[in-house]
């Protein structure tokens, strides 16, 4: 996981939707890159998932806060060693 993955995760909310276009503008990359990185995040992170809703955008669904936090930390540190 790299900085863009963490930026995307930090922008996601359980209560609000955000479009790929808005995330892309904040990350200075394309919509396609954001959609690809979201798929990668969903494959790597446990205890949560970024889900999409047509015409609304993306939001974070956390099913297990503890597992999500641990998974995010483990994934970040393992991939950056």
Protein Blocks (a to p, Z undefined) as FASTA:
>chain_A
ZZklmmmmmmpcfkbccdfklmmmmnopafklmmmmmmmmmmmpghiacdddehkbpcdd
dfblklmmmmmmmmmmmmmZZ
